[in-house]
Amino acid sequence: MTGSTSRRAAAFALAEDLLADIELSRIPPMDVARKASRLVSRDFGALESEDGCALSGKVIYAAVRASGSNRIFGLVLLTERRNGLLFTKPISEDMGPAEDDCPARILDLLTAPSNENARNWRYRCRVRLGLRPSGQDQD
């Protein structure tokens, strides 16, 4: 199984956990972000600092450490409330997510991008924030 495929499988497992564990109608948004952060940490080996996960509107952004390595990549979790349930769609940065509102504090934690999709996503996020893209985002 390739790294990208295993990350997708882990992302879908994370989404199933979120669906099973959270009823958004009863949980404030920041508690959802904290819960997502714990699940990302468990399933992906995400950074354990408070800066490793953030909620922006209906999107959760996370800095995730790839298992068995020092590589840190970006993960986007799209969320939607429907009938009291939380539905999520996990998207790794190497899949080229359309959402580009990731905070700089998370982007700064990421190591070199794995492909052109990841590089372009990071570049768009930094431009949207009005920041100059980092050297690794342009390489």
Secondary structure per residue as TSV (DSSP state, phi and psi in degrees):
chain	resnum	aa	ss	phi	psi
A	1	M	-	360.0	129.7
A	2	T	-	-71.5	163.2
A	3	G	H	-58.4	-41.8
A	4	S	H	-65.6	-41.0
A	5	T	H	-66.8	-41.8
A	6	S	H	-67.3	-35.6
A	7	R	H	-64.6	-40.1
A	8	R	H	-64.2	-43.1
A	9	A	H	-61.6	-42.7
A	10	A	H	-65.9	-37.9
A	11	A	H	-63.3	-40.8
A	12	F	H	-67.8	-35.6
A	13	A	H	-63.2	-40.7
A	14	L	H	-60.4	-45.2
A	15	A	H	-60.9	-41.7
A	16	E	H	-61.8	-41.1
A	17	D	H	-61.9	-43.6
A	18	L	H	-61.6	-43.5
A	19	L	H	-63.3	-38.9
A	20	A	H	-74.5	-31.7
A	21	D	H	-98.7	-19.1
A	22	I	-	-122.2	129.5
A	23	E	-	-111.4	105.5
A	24	L	G	-60.1	-27.8
A	25	S	G	-62.8	-16.9
A	26	R	G	-111.4	-5.0
A	27	I	S	-121.4	127.0
A	28	P	-	-63.0	151.0
A	29	P	H	-52.9	-41.0
A	30	M	H	-69.2	-30.1
A	31	D	H	-67.7	-34.8
A	32	V	H	-62.3	-44.1
A	33	A	H	-62.5	-41.3
A	34	R	H	-64.0	-43.4
A	35	K	H	-62.5	-45.2
A	36	A	H	-61.3	-40.0
A	37	S	H	-60.9	-42.9
A	38	R	H	-64.2	-42.5
A	39	L	H	-67.9	-40.9
A	40	V	H	-61.5	-42.1
A	41	S	H	-61.3	-43.9
A	42	R	H	-68.9	-47.7
A	43	D	H	-83.6	-25.9
A	44	F	H	-117.6	-6.9
A	45	G	-	70.6	37.7
A	46	A	B	-63.0	159.1
A	47	L	-	-58.9	140.3
A	48	E	-	-91.9	0.1
A	49	S	S	-75.3	163.1
A	50	E	G	-64.5	-22.7
A	51	D	G	-79.8	-3.9
A	52	G	G	-78.7	-8.9
A	53	C	E	-149.8	141.4
A	54	A	E	-147.7	149.0
A	55	L	E	-106.5	129.0
A	56	S	E	-132.2	101.3
A	57	G	T	66.3	-120.0
A	58	K	T	-102.0	14.8
A	59	V	E	-117.4	133.6
A	60	I	E	-106.5	126.8
A	61	Y	E	-108.6	139.9
A	62	A	E	-141.6	145.7
A	63	A	E	-95.4	122.4
A	64	V	E	-123.1	130.3
A	65	R	E	-86.5	123.2
A	66	A	-	-63.9	136.6
A	67	S	T	-62.6	136.9
A	68	G	T	75.8	12.7
A	69	S	S	-149.8	177.0
A	70	N	S	-96.8	2.0
A	71	R	-	-69.6	133.3
A	72	I	E	-120.9	123.3
A	73	F	E	-121.1	165.6
A	74	G	E	-91.1	139.9
A	75	L	E	-126.4	134.3
A	76	V	E	-114.3	127.6
A	77	L	E	-115.2	111.5
A	78	L	E	-80.4	136.2
A	79	T	E	-124.4	152.0
A	80	E	E	-148.7	134.2
A	81	R	E	-90.5	132.0
A	82	R	E	-153.4	123.8
A	83	N	T	53.0	39.8
A	84	G	T	77.5	6.4
A	85	L	E	-114.4	155.3
A	86	L	E	-100.5	123.5
A	87	F	E	-108.1	138.2
A	88	T	E	-130.5	155.4
A	89	K	E	-133.8	107.4
A	90	P	E	-81.4	135.8
A	91	I	E	-135.1	119.5
A	92	S	E	-76.9	150.6
A	93	E	G	-57.9	-28.8
A	94	D	G	-72.8	-5.6
A	95	M	G	-94.3	-4.2
A	96	G	-	70.8	59.5
A	97	P	-	-58.7	147.3
A	98	A	S	-75.7	-30.8
A	99	E	-	-70.0	126.7
A	100	D	-	-134.7	41.1
A	101	D	-	-110.4	28.3
A	102	C	-	-67.1	132.1
A	103	P	-	-64.9	149.3
A	104	A	H	-59.6	-35.1
A	105	R	H	-62.2	-28.4
A	106	I	H	-82.7	-44.8
A	107	L	H	-56.0	-37.4
A	108	D	T	-67.7	-18.0
A	109	L	T	-84.2	-17.0
A	110	L	-	-76.7	143.4
A	111	T	-	-87.6	-173.7
A	112	A	S	-52.6	137.7
A	113	P	-	-65.4	148.6
A	114	S	S	-85.0	-21.3
A	115	N	S	-158.0	180.0
A	116	E	H	-65.5	-35.2
A	117	N	H	-60.5	-44.8
A	118	A	H	-64.6	-42.5
A	119	R	H	-61.2	-46.5
A	120	N	H	-65.2	-39.5
A	121	W	H	-62.4	-47.1
A	122	R	H	-61.8	-41.3
A	123	Y	H	-60.1	-49.0
A	124	R	H	-60.5	-40.3
A	125	C	H	-61.5	-46.3
A	126	R	H	-67.3	-40.1
A	127	V	H	-63.7	-43.0
A	128	R	H	-60.6	-35.4
A	129	L	T	-78.7	-5.5
A	130	G	T	77.1	23.0
A	131	L	-	-104.7	152.3
A	132	R	-	-75.3	128.5
A	133	P	-	-59.6	144.8
A	134	S	-	-72.0	163.3
A	135	G	H	-57.2	-40.8
A	136	Q	H	-69.9	-26.0
A	137	D	H	-70.7	-23.0
A	138	Q	H	-99.1	-19.1
A	139	D	-	-58.4	360.0
